[in-house]
């Protein structure tokens, strides 16, 4: 007989806008019909957490974009904007940045930026 699971999601937010979704499974409440005894679930691999990027100390998070393989965001540094892809600065320092995005397979990253405005 198939095991039935109730999926519970939790959202962990870092710097109020970069969020990661974690899924946990919990057995559903027992129903009134008789079920065959089930073997205990196999031990799963321990949870592994890894820091992939950090906001530069002293800067503030402005906006971001999460892909399947990459994380991009804009930092505010003294009224100017810096774009980061997986923690590495992309381009220079801009007056404004909008519309972060990836192509379908995330091999290309794009954004619109205003540079040296008056």
Secondary structure as UniProt FT lines:
FT   STRAND          5..14
FT   TURN            15..17
FT   STRAND          18..27
FT   TURN            57..58
FT   STRAND          60..66
FT   STRAND          71..77
FT   TURN            78..79
FT   STRAND          80..85
FT   TURN            86..87
FT   STRAND          88..94
FT   STRAND          96..102
FT   TURN            104..105
FT   STRAND          109..114
//
